[in-house]
Amino acid sequence: MASKNYELVSFIRESGTASPAEIAERFSVGTRTVYNSVILGDGGILNALFGTPFTEAQQLGAAISSASMSVLALLLSFTVARVLAENYGLDTSIADTCSVVCFLCLTPFVTSDDWGEVVATSYLGSTGMFTAIITSLLAVEVYRFFMSFKALVIKMPDEVPPAIARSINAIIPVTLTVIVFGLVRVATNLAGTPVNDLITTFVQAPVLSLVSSPVGVAVIYFLYMLLWGFGIHSAGIMNGVLEPLYLISLNANAEAIAAGEAATNVLTKPFLDSVAFMGGAGNMLALVVAILIISRRQDYRTIAKIGFVPGLFNISEPIMFGLPVVMNPILIVPMILVTLAGLGIGALATVTGFMGYTYVLTPWITPPLLGGLLSTGLNIGAVITCAVIFVVSVLIYMPFVKAMDAAVTTEEK
């Protein structure tokens, strides 16, 4: 059962971070947001420099937004199903397409006198992401269930080309899968509430509130760093669940900024990377600097120098396992403290307007300070906030580094 759960987390995480389509999606959304909301517009850079907002040029960014962020849930329903189908060894050209059809079966369509049959992009964007993930998982599982019955699989002669044979083999299982989701749609229509609204109300909203509340964040990242301290790679366990939620919050911020409204979500993936993962988990680059400042042990200083450059790109493993930080009772405490301090300072700076809300998805390897600058749309307050957090983190680590020096030296003697 544990292995099964790990696989489930793994393919959700892969579909959210490793898929080429997802990488292209993230790049296009981030580029469009910076282009339309930072460079152009009334408050943009070009308006400040040349006195004109170049609003006509924003049509380019709007077109990219409609083709990417506005249908993000639709794209996610394809990529999640594809990764899960690969995990099961199913034909990905069928399972992922079936997943999209099942997702659309649950999506409300309305008839307009002017446009005919239409679907609101609110169901296809960030609001529908949770529905897309759940639907994709269930669609592939239902499809795999029906494929397990040999009587439902049409066997074609060997002379039939493999591509055609695979399509015909899956006709009955795919049809039954789509019918299952169609029946769910009929049932929710009779109840008067679309599936997306039910999931948003009873699943997505409560979970987002939990992981975004001060207490929830403190508990989650206390456990996150505690697991790291015991040598367990927390990202592999928790990010598959947390990152889709924070991506929803980020997209909501981006949509609000694009619409000229105020962003409201503090907790997003780039926010966490900017204030709590500078150099990797536990602001590990701050530990490197603390060692170089105060440690007198040559072995620690050598490891710190080796880990400095990877730390600039948020790669913490050389320090985490080389020093080591894991299974080190002296360093587990400050790693938790700097994480909670960074989250607290960053959240306070965000809600007061000094830092600005994050709404641009930056790659996790973006160097510290630069990540905060880019993710907030070139807000200088974000750079200052991240710099303050970094200094505070160094100061927190320094007495523990000194204590570790003394403890190891005493042990050697």
Disulfide bonds with the S-S distance in Angstrom:
none
